[in-house]
Amino acid sequence: MTPNMFRLLPLAVAGLAASACDSDHHTLVDLSIEQQTSIVYGDENTPFPVDDPHVAVIPFDDLRSESRYVDLRRHLRCAGLDPSLSYIEIRTLDSVQSPLPFLYSLEVAPAGTTNFVPLADFDGLVAERDLYTLADPEFTVHQAGRDLIADLALSDKPAWDVRVTGELTSFSADYMLVDVLLDIELSSDTRACP
């Protein structure tokens, strides 16, 4: 793999929403955090070849960088990844053939470690502008990865790294841009988290 084979685009916290209500002196709090990144495979000089998995490790932002998380943390009792709101999107695909068979895996580890556990695996055909949620049948979601995110989101260090592996299995692409979005739901009600 050449150093220019893929690039990571800046990580952004795409959205943050919170609600709270006071009922009988009990505060109910729900908080949604979306973490998103983009990964570029190939460039004008080096295509994204067949049967050559490309791996990237992306450090996602520490949840404490979000003021609403810090303000509400003492109320939060559960956290979970919502597969129906988390997705990959093929934003750009420059290839002679489309759709393309594509294998994609997401693994998660505590920030700064290499203790990755599987989060989700994708096996399907992709074309430009396709969006697949982790709840779609092309994905297999692993409970071990969901459990780790839930534990880390409420830990003293609420941050994780995501290792992404992408592989084309039949045809190459000159250029491919894939967005990854993880939706984390947090709540003061232990029954409210996915």
Secondary structure as UniProt FT lines:
FT   TURN            3..4
FT   STRAND          6..23
FT   TURN            24..25
FT   STRAND          26..41
FT   STRAND          54..59
FT   HELIX           63..65
FT   HELIX           67..72
FT   HELIX           73..75
FT   STRAND          78..81
FT   TURN            83..85
FT   STRAND          87..94
FT   STRAND          100..110
FT   TURN            111..112
FT   STRAND          117..126
FT   TURN            128..129
FT   STRAND          131..133
FT   TURN            134..135
FT   TURN            137..138
FT   STRAND          139..141
FT   HELIX           143..153
FT   STRAND          160..168
FT   STRAND          175..187
FT   TURN            190..191
//
